[in-house]
Amino acid sequence: MSNGFMALNVTSGAGKAFLRSIYELYISWGVDFVKLDCVFGEDLDFEEITYVSQILKDHKPSIVFSLSPGVSATPNMAKTINGLVNMYRVTGDDWDQWSQVVTHFDVARDYAAAKLTGAQGLNGYSWPDLDMLPFGWLTDPAAKEGPHRSTNLNLVEQQTQITLWCMAKSPIMYGGDLRNLDSWTKDGVITNPTLLFINSNSTDNTEACEPFLLFFGRILYIQLIIQGNKIVILYKSLFSTGHS
């Protein structure tokens, strides 16, 4: 791992034994989700990803295997690991700034076009991960105990972000403080039944045509297929805010 701050040599017997002992401990605890950090994107460590996948492959019940982060990740790179994992971050850390959220339109388009949404994965399927949903009560990046604040995304921007996440079938990972979850964020956004239905049941989700630029923003057509019915959604993304 040329850019990482740590690495484990899994080409040696000692390295493999150490790594296996860690994951066997997780299994004994009943862990059902693990994330291997700093091994994807510019820090790609194919050997470690492969060995952890081998450890988890035959375990029942299945453990969800996630990778992070995804700085400089590409669809071609994802095709080398998607069959070994269940989800993998395809962006760096994103917080509650619309300028960061809006870049995910192109990322979601590229991974869908590469047929990586719901592709073969470890003991099932794998999914490109667009990162967390920074809604509700938050801290600033790298803050441990505060100060706390409300998300900088306005209500329309939050609705736009989770709508894109669900249409892209990204894993829905909430990034706020669950102890202070307001009813609008809970019921109107992160557990919205229509959006979760789209996330779970739509197929072949793609950008239906090339986006075209207008002086006030960008128009996209996003195609979904739900229960055999083709649905086309007109999606207008302004540069300063988001609307759907």
Buried (B, 14 or more C-beta within 10 A) or exposed (E): BEEEEEBBEBEEEEBBEEBBEEBEEBBEEEEEEBBBEBBBBBBBBEBBBEBBBBBBEEEEEBBBBBBBBBBBBEBEBBEEBBEBBBBBBBBBBBBBEBEBBBEBBEBBBBBBEBEBBBBEBBBEBBBBBBBBBBBBBBBEEEEEEEEEEBBEBEEBBBBBBBBBBBBBBBBBBBBBEEEEBBEEBBEBBBEBEEBBEBBEEBEEBBBBEEBEEEEEBBBBBBBBBBEEEEEEBEBBBBEEBBEB
